Amino acid sequence: MNENSSENIKKELKRAEIEWDLERLRNIYKFDFFFAGLVFAIFSFAVQFPIKSYCIYLRIAEGISWVLFLAVGICALYVCGGFLTKHTLRTLEKRNEYLPKIRSWMWKFFVGAVGILTIVKIIDLIYICPK
């Protein structure tokens, strides 16, 4: 009976490990979709409410942040599984090779875009540049 119970324990542990991995994978996908939605929500908010300053440098910086947000959104859609026309094994393997690099650039662009937009909005609020 000891062998039988130890085999059952091993099977149960293996099943629990598989379920844990599947749940982690589901959470990663949920986060990827949430992040894509967040990026496009920030982008649409930034475009709807542009700065009011006439300072050309602030407007250029704001435009750069918009372009960065758009690039992050496209990267986020790619990470979510978008832009695939064929779901063949070769295509998926090639896509998985690029994912770490794309994720890295996506996060760098996101932090840069948020930083630039935040600085521009703060400067616009305290009226450093004349209107």
C-alpha positions, -999 to +999 in steps of 0.1 A: +000+000+000+029+024+006+039+021-031+004+027-042-001+058-020+033+072-030+024+068-067-009+085-061+009+114-043+033+117-072+005+118-097-014+143-077+017+165-074+023+163-111-014+172-118-012+202-094+020+214-110+004+213-145-026+232-132-004+258-115+015+263-148-017+266-167-030+292-142+002+312-145-001+311-183-037+323-181-027+352-158+001+362-182-023+364-211-048+384-190-021+408-181-010+411-218-045+420-228-049+444-199-017+461-208-027+465-244-060+481-234-042+504-209-017+516-235-045+525-260-065+541-232-036+563-222-029+571-258-065+581-265-066+602-233-034+620-243-047+628-278-081+639-266-066+663-240-034+679-256-014+706-239-026+742-243+008+757-245+020+773-278+056+763-270+068+743-300+092+722-279+065+710-256+043+702-286+071+682-302+077+663-270+040+655-267+040+643-302+070+621-295+052+606-265+021+599-287+043+581-313+060+561-285+025+551-271+014+540-306+046+519-310+040+503-275+004+496-285+015+478-317+041+458-297+014+449-271-009+437-298+019+416-312+027+401-278-010+393-273-009+371-305-020+396-331-007+401-366-004+363-372-019+352-405-009+315-401-007+296-369+019+270-381+045+256-358+073+274-377+055+308-374+049+303-337+085+293-330+098+323-350+074+346-331+086+332-297+122+340-307+113+377-311+090+380-280+117+387-254+133+415-275+099+430-284+088+429-247+120+447-237+115+475-263+079+477-254+086+484-217+114+508-225+091+528-249+063+527-224+084+541-195+098+567-219+064+577-232+049+580-198+079+600-186+078+624-215+041+629-213+042+635-175+069+661-178+051+679-207+018+679-187+035+692-156+053+720-174+021+729-192+003+731-158+028+754-142+029+776-173+067+779-178+063+784-215+042+814-225+008+808-242 
